[in-house]
C-alpha cells in the first residue's frame, strides 16, 4: 500500500474527490498549513499534516517500523496532488487541461515546430495521448498541423497566433499561483529544497525513466 492511499484532504475528503481549485480559490488556501514532521524511524510525528496521521497509524500496527521512506514519499505525493489542484485554476479559466497546456507550452518554449513524437518526449506522454490532445487543440484553432516537405508521412505541429496568445496569457497567472503556494516558506528554505528535489528527480529518472501520461 502506498503511503498516500486514501489520504484525506482538509475536512476528511479523499484526494480523488477533492474540490479542484479551478473556481479561483487562492492556491495557498487549498494547502494544509504547518510544516511536516522529520523523517526517520522513531522521529516524532507532527499532527499538522495528513501523512503524519497515516504514519502514526502504521506505527501503531507495526511498532518499530521504519517509516522514513513513507514520510518523504508520502509528503511528496501529497504536495504534488495539492500543487496540481492549485496550478490547474488558471488553466481551467482558459478552458485547458494540464496535458493540453503542456503541449502548448512545449511548442512555445522550444520556439519551433515539433512532430507528435517530439511532443510526446517533451511532455512525457504516450503517442496516442498526444494525438488525441492535438486533435482537440486543432479543433479549437490553437495548433496547426502540416506535412513535412521532405516526408509527407511526418506531421509537424506549430502554435497558431491564438495558441501563442493563450499560452502567454496563462503563464503569468500560473506563476502567480505557484508563488502563492510557496509563499509560506522563506527564501533560504526554498533555496535548500530546490537542489535536494533536483538530486532526487535526477536519480529517479536515471533509474526509472520519466513518467508517461
Beta strands, then each sheet from edge to edge (+ up, - down):
strand 1: 8-9
strand 2: 13-14
strand 3: 143-147
strand 4: 155-159
sheet 1: 1+ 2-
sheet 2: 3+ 4-
end
